[in-house]
Amino acid sequence: MEKTPIFTALQKHIAKSPLSFHVPGHKNGQVFHPTAMKYFKEILKLDVTELTGLDDLHHASGMIAEAEQLTADLYGVQSTSFLVNGSTVGNLAMIMAVCEEQDVVIVQRNCHKSIIHGLELVGAKPLFISPEWDEELLVGSYLSVEKVKQTINKYPDVKAIIVTHPNYYGLASKHIEHLVEFAHDKGIPVLVDEAHGAHFILGDPFPISAVKANADIVVQSAHKTLPAMTMGSYLHMQGNIVDHEKVKYYLSVLQTSSPSYVIMASLDLARAYLKSLTEEKTFLIPNLIRMREDINKLQGLSIIESKDPNVIQDPLKVNIRSTQGYSGIQLQKSLEESGIFPELADINQVLLILSLTNEQKQPKIHSLKEISEIQEGNKPLLYSPASPIQEMPYTYKELTKLKKRRISLKEAVGNVSAETITPYPPGIPLIMKGEEIQGYHIEKLRQLLENHYHIQGGSFIKQQELFIYQGGRQHEKR
């Protein structure tokens, strides 16, 4: 039986029938709103604080330290830190620990908004490299090693490379280890947002994990593909290029001083579950294949897979598209009306995430056939990727000194955006604060608005307006 130090310690604590004169105020689930008591009562017993014998996340020396070490051993890294504020806090901490103001940093353009927030906090100078464009899924994919080499030749003072691996749709580069090797030869650390790849250590047929590729820091959202609670994540560190203690310091600064023991216990249990799969996964792959085959047989649908020879596609991610020209957002609506809730939809497709189990639930799968009866709408449109390498026209510090004004979308092209516009999910900014607005930005934004896509940021975006920095046109810049 695999060890679960945090969960086991909490079980022992509950067995004592403790009387709570400490926080939290629900007192081991004794005080709670009666309407919800039946749903929360058992889990609240695990929701404790830093009591005697229950260790301290910010100075771990007992059960938490043991659980983190077991996780580091499983992933084959020097150290693992449990995160209770999601991968966002891990991304922020690794950037703040490695980068300083005015440091030149290579960043994969289809990164999560938390990466951009981290760069803004430290005042770094990002060089955004457009990912390769996947012609099948019509999304940005992976970061090309060749583009990284060209960028470093042009900007030899690069201090870090920030990679997203895989992308939200499960596309991962076959050559991430070559990118890491090249960077390390230059003495440059590689920081990886591997939010959707916590399960990659299972090996073939899953993509290679960034930890196996020797990346210096790898952040994973355990809750996305492992059986962990929302916000439960891991931060792995290895090698000697990055100051590990500095990363841990920023984790202590950025994470809550009242970490959730329920989330930490779920991270402990998720690691134990994953360990069991590494020892016996013969059932897993046939189940995933069977599920994909069942979906692909459904009337009106097809599974879309990348044909890029440099890509490995995560079998847990299933991208489906209408064979009748309906948008992904229309498909999502039909699915949800049938009681099936996908991870996300974009203009072109819907993303389903399967689970790491041999007990994949299949009831209602026949109801997907109803999609063939959906009313016809606008056919999905295509949009172009960004330029290969993009510098920000102003530093983050300079942006704080510029005035803002509101303009219509039709006037926006050529101006510098004063707000970040982020379709959510997946949380990848379409337009970044401080970025020059291009025609394809506006084209894609109009498509999203016409399809009632949820967008974060943009106070007046529904009125077809956004804020730009005054004096932000290209010919007026330095």
N, C-alpha and C positions, 0 to 999 in steps of 0.2 A: 504494500500500500504506500503510495507516494506521500511524502511529508507535506503537511499544510500548516506550518507553524502559527500563522496569524489566526486562521480559522479555528485551529485546535485550542489555542489559548482562550479565544472568545467562548468556545463551548464550555471549557472548564470554568470560566468566570460565571457564565449563566447557571451552571449546575450548582453554584453556591447559593442560589436564590438571593442575590445581593440586594441590600436596601440602599437606594440611591439618595445621597445628600450632596450630589454634585451635578454639574451640567452633563448632558443637555436636559432641558426642562420637561421632556416627556417622561423622565424617570423610569427608564427601561421599558417604556411602552405602557406605563400605568396611567398616564395623563395624555389624552389625545382626543381629537374630535370624534364623537361617537359614530358619525356617519362613515368614517374611514377606518375605524379601529380594526375591523376584521381583515382589512387589506394590509395594514401596517404593523399589527401587533407583534408578530414573530420577528420581523426584520429589525424592529426598534430595539429588541433585546441585544442585538449586535452593535447598535449605534451608541458606543461609549466614548470615553475620553481617555486621556493619558493617566490611567490609574496605575497603582502599584502592580508591577508584573506585566503590564501591557505595552511597555516600550514607548518610544517617542520618535515619530518619523523624522524630526529635525535633528535628532541626536541618537540615532538607532544603535542599540547595542544588544538587543534581545531578540524577540520573535520577529520584529520587522527586519532587522539586520539579517537574520537567518533566511527569511523569505526572499529578500533581495539577492542574497548570495546564491541561493538555489536557482534563482532566475538567471543570474549572471553565468552560472555553471551551464545551464541548459543552452543559453545562446552563445556560449564560448567567448565571453568578453571579460574584461578586467573588473568592471563594476556595473551594476544596474541600480537605478533609483526608481522607486515607485512614485508615480505622479497622480495626484488626486484632482488636479485642475485641467485634465485633458492634455493632449499633445501640444496645445497652444502654449502652456507654460513651459514645456520642454523646449519648444522652438525659440521662445523668448530667451530662456536661460542660456541656451547654447550660443545664440548670437551675441548676447550681452557679455558673455565670458570670453568670446574669441575676437570680437570686432570692437574697434574703437572709432571715435569720430574721425571722419575723412578717410577711413580705410576703404580701399577699393575691393569690392566683393562681387564675385560672379554669382548670379542668381538665375535659376531656371524660371522663365517668365510665367509658366502655369503653376505657380506656387500658391499655397494657402495664404490667406490674408494675414495670418499670425506672423509669417516670415517677414512680410512688408512692415508690419507694426514693430517687429524687433529691430529692423534696419533703421526705422524712423527714430526709435528710442535712443539708439546709440549714435545716430547721425552719420552712418556709413554712406559711402558713395557706391550704390549698386550699379552693376552692369548687367542688364537683363538680357539673357540669351533666349531667343525663341526656341521652343522644343521642335522636334521633327513633327511634321504634320501627317497624321494618319489618314490615308485616303479612303479607308473603309468606314471608320467610326466618325470621321470628320471632326477630330479633336486634336489638340496638341498632345504629343506623346512623351518621349524621353529626351534627355539632354545628350546631344551628340558629342562624342569624345573629340572629334575633329574640330567642332566649333569651339570647344573649350581650349584646345591647343592654339587655335588661331587667335583667340581673345587674349590668352596669356602672352603670346608673342607680341601682340600689340600693346598690352598693358602689363608689363612684367612685374609691377608692384602689387599684384593681386594678393590679398591677405587670407582669403577663404573662398571656398566654393560651396554653394548651398544647392542641394539636389532634392528633387521630389521623385521618389521611387517607391511604388509605381505611381502612375497618375490615378485619378479617381476611378477611371474605368477599368483598371486592372492591367494596363499596359506597362511593361517594365523592360528596360534595356537588357540585352544579353551581355553587354560589355561594361557594366558598371565597375567591375574590378579593374578594367584597363584605365578607366577614368581616375579611379583612386590611386592606382599605381603611378600614373603620370603626375598627378598632383603631389604625391608624396616625394617623388623624385625632385620636385621643385620646392619641397619643404612647405607645401600649402595644405592645411587641413581641409577635410571634406566633411561637411555637416549634412546629414540626410534626414529629411522628413519622410519617414517610412510608415506614415499613419495607417495605411491600408495593407501593410505587409508583416504584421506580427506573426503570422503563421508560415512565413516563407522558409523558416528553418526546417520545415518538414521535408524540404528537398523536392526533387522531381515528382510530379510535373509542375510544381510551383516555381516561380522565378527565384533567382538567387537573392538571398537577403543581403542588404548592405552591410550587415555585421560580418557575414562570410566574405564580403568583398574588402574587408578591413577598413571601412569608413571610420573616422575618428569618433564621431558622435552620431547615434542613430536614435530617433524618437519614433515610438510606435504607439498607436491607439489600440490597446488590447481590446477595448470595448467594441471596436468595429468588426473584427472577424473572429475574435476569441470569445468564449463565454464569460465576459467580465461586465461589470456595471458601467453605465455611461460615466464618462470622465476618467475612467481608469486607464492609465497609460504607463509605458516604460520608457526610460532614457538609459541607453547603453553607452559606455565609454570604453575605449581601448587605445593602445599606442601611447606615445610620449610627446606628440606634437602639441596637444591641447593640455592646458592646466586643469586637471580633474577637480581639484579643490575649489578652483574659481567657479566652475560650473555648479558644484554643490552649494557654494555660497549663494549664487543667484537663485537657485531653486529654493533655498531657505528664505530669501527675500521675497520672491514672487508667489510662493505657495502659501495657502492659508495656514495660520498657526493653530487651527482646529481641524486637522485632517479627518476625513471620514474613515472610520474603521470598517464600515461596511464596504466601501470601495476598495480599501486595502485588502480586506479578506477576499474579495472577488478577484483581485489581481493574483493573490496567492493561489486560489483555487484554479484560476485560468491557466496559470503556469503548470500546475499539477496535471490538469486535463491535457494540455499540449504535450507534456512529457509522455503521457500515456499513448498519445497518437504517434509520437516519434518511435515508440517501441513496437507499435502494431497499427499500421494504417492500411492494411490490405482491403478492408471493407470500404474505406473512404473514397478512393478513386472510382471504383465501379458505381458507387452511389451518385457521385457528381456527374459521371458520364450519362447515367440513366436519366437523371433529372434534366440535363441539357437536351437529351434526345426527345424526352417527353414534351418539352417546351417547343422544340423545333418542329414537331409534328402538328402543332396547333394551327388551325385554319387562320389565315390572314396575318401570320407572324413569321419572322425568320430571325435567327440568331446572327448577329453581325460580329465577325472576328477579323482581327488585323491580319493583313497579308505581308506586313513588313518583316523581312527575314531577320532583322535585328531585334525583334520584339518577342518576348515571351508573355503570353496572356494568362492572367490568373484564372484558374478554373472556377474559383468561387464567384467571379464576376460574370454575369450573363447580360449582354447588351442585346435587347430585342428591338425590332423595328417593324412597322407595318409594311406589308407587301402591296398595299393599296394606296400608298402615298399620304397617309395621315401622319400628322406630327407626333412626336414623342409625348407632347403635353396632352394631346387628345387621347393617346393610348393610356397614359397615366390616369386620366379621368375615368375611362372605361374600366380599368383594372380596379380602381378604388370603389367604383360602384358595384363591382363584383365581390368586394371584400378582400381584395389583394392589394397590399400596400408596398410598392417598390421603393427603392432607395432614392431615386431621383429620376426626373425626366428633363431632357433638353429639347431643342427644336426638332432634332432628328430621331431620338431613340429614348428608350427607357432602360434603366439599369436595375437589375435584380441582383441581390447578394445572397448566395447560398450559404449554408452553415456546415461546420466541420462535424458532421454526424452521419451515422448510418440510419437515422430515423427521420429523414427529411419528410416533412408533412406534405402530402399531396392532395388532400381534399380540396375541392373547388377548382382544381387545376383545369377541369373541363370548361369552367365558366369563361376562360380566356377566349373561347370560340366566339363569344358574344362581340368581341372586338370587330369581327367582320361585318357587323350590323351597324357600326358607328356612322353617324352622319358625316358627310364629306365636309372637309374644311380646307383651309389653306395648305398647300403642299409645302413641305420643309424647304427652306432656302439654305444656300451655302454661304460661308463667309471666309475671308482670307486670313491667314496667320499674319502675325506682326513681322516687322523687319528683323533680320537675324540678330543684330546686337543693338541694344538701345541704351543710351545714356540718359540720365535725367537732366533736363535743362538747368535746373537749379538744385542746390544742396537743400537738405531738409531745414537747415538753419536759415537759409535765405528765404525759404517759403514763409517762415513765421513773420517776416517783415513786409510781405506783399499784401496789398489790399485785394479784396474779393468783390466780384459783382456777378449778378445772375443774368444768364442769356439763354436764348432758345437753342434747342438741339441743332437746328439748321444753321446757326451761326457758330457752332462750337468748334468745328474742325480748324486746326492750326493754333488753338488756344491751349493753355496749360490748365489742367483740371485742378480745382481747389477742393475736390471731394473724391472719395473712393466709391466706385459703383461696383457692387458685388452681387452677382446672381447667387442665390443660396437655396439649396445646395448647388454646387459643391464648395462654395466659399472661395473661389478663385476670382480675384478682381478682374473685371472687364476693363475698367479704367482706374488707374491709380492716381491718388493725389500727387501732384507734381509731374504728371506725365503729359506729354503733348497729345492732344486728342486727334485721332486719325479718322479717315472716312469709314474704315471697316468697324471702328468702335461704334459709331453712330448707327451704321447699318444693322449691326448685331443688336444694339440696344433697342432699336425700333422693333425688331423681330420679337424680342423678349417682352416688350411692353404690349405689343399687339396680342401676344399669347398669354397675357396676365401672369407672367412669371414673377415669382417672389424675388425682390431685389432689396438688398441691404444698402443703406446709404442713399444719398440723393434726396434732399429734403423736398425738392419740387420736381422730382423726376416724372411723376404721374402727370404733371402739367407740361411735360416735354421741355423742361428747363433744368439747367444745372449751374453750379457756381464755378467760375474760372478766376484765375489770378489776373488782375489788371496788368497790362503791359506784357502779357504772356505770349504774344505771337512770335514766331520763330525769328522774323527779321528784326525784332526789337531786343533780342537777347544779346548777351555779351558776345 
